[in-house]
Amino acid sequence: MSIDDLFYKDPKFNSEEFISRANLMVKKILNSITLNELEKVRHFMSDELYQKYQNEINHNISLGRRVIYDEINVNCQLAGGREDDEYYYVNVSCTCKYLKYALSLASGTLVDGSDNQRLVTAMKILFRRKKGSSREDVARCLGCGVTLNINDNGKCPNCGRVYDLADFDYIIVEMD
């Protein structure tokens, strides 16, 4: 399915807004890996993808290091779409430029990678949205009703409940 077809089948799809959000989501995920704060972006991704990155963070901690993504630049492009009975899917090609290195948790010294040579990585990202989901203009905590800024953090500052973006909008289900 072309992006134009998806645009007509999914009336909530706006390609410019989608690309902007995709760029933001990828950058926030990489920053959250750096800070070991993946919980702040859990609402952007499927449970399986969240677990994949949480396992990576835990593995690095067990090795006594922290992986750093620094000077991140993200450029996403729409690469197609499809649908099945339950979901709309959007394929995105993404070029990421960043510094990636690991620091020792004990000493803060460089233990892997380079902190002065930018890497260029091509990623394939798959987004998914439930058909018939009602996109909210204002995100509210489903626990206590507090207004949330989901681009900032998906966890309610009032009651601690994590906002489930999958019920309302596109989430990342694959990121390689």
Sequence and secondary structure as in RCSB ss.txt:
>XXXX:A:sequence
MSIDDLFYKDPKFNSEEFISRANLMVKKILNSITLNELEKVRHFMSDELYQKYQNEINHNISLGRRVIYDEINVN
CQLAGGREDDEYYYVNVSCTCKYLKYALSLASGTLVDGSDNQRLVTAMKILFRRKKGSSREDVARCLGCGVTLNI
NDNGKCPNCGRVYDLADFDYIIVEMD
>XXXX:A:secstr
  HHHHHHH TT  HHHHHHHHHHHHHHHHHHHHHT GGGGGGGB HHHHHHHHHHHHHHHHTTEEEEEEEEEEE
EEEEEEEE SSEEEEEEEEEEEEEEEEEETTT  EEEEEEEEEEEEEEEEEEEEETT    SSEE TTT  EE T
TT SB TTT  B  GGGTS EEEEE 
